[in-house]
Amino acid sequence: MSQDSQAQLQFAQLGLSEPVMQAVTAIGYETPSPIQAATIPAMLEGRDVLGQAQTGTGKTAAFALPVLSNIDLQQIKPQALILAPTRELAIQVAEAFQSYSSKIPGFRVLPVYGGQPYGQQLSALRRGVHIVVGTPGRVIDHLDRSTLDLSELKTLVLDEADEMLRMGFIDDVEAVLKKLPEQRQVALFSATMPPQIRRIAQTYLQDPVEVTIQAKTTTSANIRQRYWWVSGMHKLDALTRILEVEPFDAMIIFARTKAGTEELASKLQARGLAAAAINGDMQQAQRERTIAMLKEGKLDILVATDVAARGLDVERISHVLNYDIPYDTESYVHRIGRTGRAGRSGEAILFATPREKGMLRQIERATRQPIEEMQLPSVEAVNDTRINKFTSRISETLGAGGLDFYRQLLERFESEQNVPAIEVAAALAKMLQGDTPFLLQPPVRAPREERAPRERFDRGDRPERGDRFDRNERGPRFERGQRREDGEGGFEQRPRRDVPPRGAPEQGMETYRISVGHQHGVKPANIVGAIANEAGLESRFIGRIDIHDDFSLLDLPAQMPSDVLSHLQKVWVSGQQLQMRALAPGEDTNPAPRPFKPRFDKRGPGGPGGPGGPRRGGPGGPGGHGGDRGGDRDSRPPRRDGFKPRGPRSY
């Protein structure tokens, strides 16, 4: 069904019940969105619906309004079940039902989700509810306990089905579908239609009305998108500058890990900002209090993970800042969809390293909108902002009045101490500021982090000389080393530079093993780039790297978050999966000796166990008795390119 044909409809023409229409009018809705115009009539007729539309297009009202119009208030068993991928979205959908049912006395909706005590949900189910909104896992729990009765269910709605698939809930979704009454209505909504979702639709939906809303862009045109190159300056300092200069009402800052949200929120609080974290480890009651504080203006900054912020819709949110670049473009679209909703304008800022340029371009292609580069606010801009805010606070305080007591107190101090009023005011300002400098100190020259980044490592990111790698990591030239006496040559040149014995890592660091080495053609830069990009870890926090034939060892900050390590295990570098793991205590870090492999193709019969040629220091190769080809090897000219790292060879 095309969205254009429905564009001129009014809500009053869709056939909604009178109480629902009264609520819609009170909210201020007049013209339905394309998905609402196409979905509401079909659901009112009892048809199954297969809807494909991006987040923020009005899906919730598209299914909530017709469901409410068909509710029988006399029936206290659940008549509609809405499955949502996250508890945040479940709560938001339940709140939407409450809003749309404001003119329906006696209506009851219950959100059920993990993290909330069962007792509260069980008592509500016993009293009777008309609609249940829940996450798949908790709904399955209630069905297994026989505490959720679906015998009178009329409608099932699957909201954000592709997200439920991505989060691994699809088996639970199918289990719920199998428990539905034979006569029921199913509405499935998804931003994308992967094969698994299409299969579920074909299996469980009967002759559905298909509604596809093709947006011109996958993100709102009301959102201005910008990025800043993370090029050496500490991200927290850069973030603080932006927060000081950028005017915003409320902001969500996205970090990749749960630990990252807690750490960043704590650091922002230490800098005097009203910030809090929200992630999957928090108790649900605390999460709800945090979101309520954001809505009420008691918090200005929410530091969140992707999953924790799903479905979050707070009108105050004017900015979304991606402190860590997401792993995929879909996550980015969902992140910035928290702002610029319902016609409001929004701002999206992305921190990206030069190594993440490829992901930045993928995001631009996915959103079909340009992302403009932003300049970090200068020291002068930050200082000007601080001065303006300070003088504004003085003006506001003067305007508020109530200064008589303080005026008398300071007049007495001025006369007794014979100190000018301006000196007293300066002393009070210093008392207010404390020991923290009021102004940033301007740099002597433009710092590296404010100049255009170069596609290379700063010298500070390189290993110390004692930990440097063979010259082949710097260019095509290779150091020549002494050939091992294992039957593969015998130049009497400089000794081969093996990886030095590995001691204990530095304090605060831990050694990890990855399954990629010289034989895979890996270089330190490949490892550093992968870790920095995928874990969001600045290269200066990556310590010593030792590359062996088929594995490597590297030092990373201790107590890395488990979800980051789990992700890094699956990352591919030089055609190999890293399979990263912490080095076990006492585990041998020295590589196994290379096996002896004789060359029978060019060197004649020499070699171990045979009549090999004479070797330096004695008879032929191990087990050999001398022969025809060994005597003149030391007189050969050196190879032009030296020796390359040994990898798999064919013999």
Secondary structure, DSSP 8 states (H G I E B T S, - for coil): --SGGGTT--GGGTT--HHHHHHHHHHT--S--HHHHHHHHHHHTT--EEEE--TTSSHHHHHHHHHHHT--TT--S--EEEE-SSHHHHHHHHHHHHHHTTTSTT--EEEE-TTS-HHHHHHHHHH--SEEEE-HHHHHHHHHHT-S--TT--EEEE-SHHHHHHTT-HHHHHHHHHTS-SS-EEEEEESS--HHHHHHHHHH-SS-EEEE---SSSS-TTEEEEEEE--SS-HHHHHHHHHHHS--SEEEEE-SSHHHHHHHHHHHHHTT--EEEE-TTS-HHHHHHHHHHHHHTS-SEEEE-TTTTTT---TTEEEEEESS--SSHHHHHHHHTTSS-TT--EEEEEEE-GGGHHHHHHHHHHHTS--EE-----HHHHHHHHHHHHHHHHHHHHHH---HHHHHHHHHHHHHHT--HHHHHHHHHHHHHTTS-SS----SS--GGGS---SS--GGGS--GGG---GGGTSS--------TTTS----SS------------TTEEEEEES--GGGT--HHHHHHHHHHHH---GGG---EEE-SS-EEEEEESS--HHHHHHHHT-EETTEE---EE--TT---S---------TTTSTT-STTTT---BTTBSSSTT----SSSTTGGGS---TT----------
